């Protein structure tokens, strides 16, 4: 009986060592090459919806299940956002204090597969505030990885713009969509 057990164990060891079987307890590292990022800020005002966006080229790699180099950082120039209207663009830049804080930063780390999508830690640094999200879901499609943040201007201690003596007011709720386009 003891000899059979030893033969079984030796057989399994050889099976794993020779590469015929891959143990499932080791996570598989993978890399996703990114070539473009698009960020959209959407919300509502008393006169309707608004959409401000910033698209820029970047060459970087997102590593999944990797113990080292498992952080993706990108800097966002707040002056490059376009709201489709000069006045709205200027209002957004004034609201996020672009002269004092010209850049925001998004940091994605600890990226792990979650079904066909990914889970990660996300840190979003805007003005002088950092918003931290644990187990943030990144949705994976054929051409991009995307995520959505729903927050309020008040979460980052900013006042939504008010114009024309209060006739036009931007709502406190905003949605930030970001897409990392795959190469």
N, C-alpha and C positions, 0 to 999 in steps of 0.2 A: 504494500500500500504506500509506504514511504517512498519507494523508488518511482512509482507512477506519479506521485505528487511532484517529485524533483524533475522528472522528465517533462511534465506539463509546464512547470515554471520555466525551465530552460527553453522550452519551445516558444513560450510567450516572449521571453527576453530576446531570443534570436529574431523572432518575428518583428519586434519593435526596432531592434538595432539594425537590421538589414533594410529597413525602410519600407517594408511591405505593408506596414500599417502605421498610421499616424496617430499618436495619442491625442485624444480630444481635450485633454486638460491643459494643453498649451495654446494660448490664444494666437490666432493668425494675424500677423502684421500686414497692413496694406497701406497704400499711399494713394491719395487723390490729388492730382495736379490741378491747380486753379490758375486761370488766366485772366479772369475779369470779376469784379465785384460790383453789385448794384445795391444801393440802399435807398429805400423810399420811406418818407415820413408822411403819413396820411392822418386826416382828422376832419372835424366839422367846425364850421363857424355859423353865425346867424345868417350868412348869405349862401351857405352851401358847403360842399366838400372841397378840400384842398389836397394837393399831392406835390410834395417836393422830393426830388431825387438827385442822386449823385452816382454816376457810373464811372469807374476807372479801371485801367488795365493794371494788373499785378501778376507777377509770375511767382508762385509759391506752391507749397505742398502741404496738404493736411494728412497727418499720419494717424491711422486708426489702430488702436490696441498696441501702441508702441510705448515701451517704458521710458525711452529717452526720446527727446525731440517730439513730444506729444503736445506741443502748444503752437497755436496759429495766432499771430498778432497782426493786426493791420491798423494803420493810422488813417483817419478820415478827415480830409480837409473840409471844414464847415463852410468855407468861402466858395466851394465848388458846387454847392446845392443849388438847384434851379427849381423854382416853383411855377414856372411858366408865365410869370408876371413879375416885372421888376419890383413893384411895391411889396408884393407878398414875399419875394426873395429877400428883400431888405428887412422886412418885418421878422422873418425867421432868423436872419443873421443877428438882428438886434436882440431877439428873445434869447438866443443861445450865447449871447455875449461874445460874438466872433472876434472882436478886437482883443479881448482879454484872453479868450480860449479859442484860438484858431483851429485846433485839432481835437478830435475825439479819438478814442481807441477802443477797438473790440478785441478781446482776447478769448480764444476758445481753447480749452485744455481738457485732458483726461477723456479723450474721444473714444467711445466704445460703440460697437454695433448694438442695435436694439431692433430686432427683426430686420426689415429692409432699410430702416432709418438708423440714426445715430443718437446717442445720449452724450452730453458733455457738460462741462462747467463753463459758464459764460460770464465774463466780466465786461461791463460796458462802462467806459469812462467818458463822461460828458460834462462840460464846464469843469467844476472841481469836485464832482460827485462820482462815485463808483457804485454801480448797481451790480449785484452778484446773484447769479442764478445757478442752482445745483440741479442736475438731472434735466437740463434744457434739451428739448427735442429738436434735432435738425432733420428735416425731411429730405430724403434722397430721391432724385429723379434721374433720368438718363443724362440730362445735360447740366444739372446743377444740384447743389445742396442749399436748402433755404430754411430760414427760421423767422419767427415773428415774436416781437416784444410788444405787449400792450402795457402802457403806463400812462402816467399823468404828468403834466408839466410840474405839478406840485411835488411829485416824487423826487424830482431833481431840483427842487426849490426855485423854480422859475415861474414867472407870471405869464399866462397866455396873453397874446396881444389884444388890445382893445383900440379901436379906431373910431373916428368921427363922433367924439363925445359919447362913446358907449353904444352907438348904433350898430357897429360891427364888432362882435366879440368872438374870439376863438374859444372853443370848448376846451376844458382841461384835459380830456382824454386824447391820447395820440397812439398811433400804431406805427411801429418801426419794422419794416420787412427788409430782410437782407438776403441776397442770393450770391452764392459763390459758384461761378460758372466753371465747369470742368473743361479741361483741354481736350 
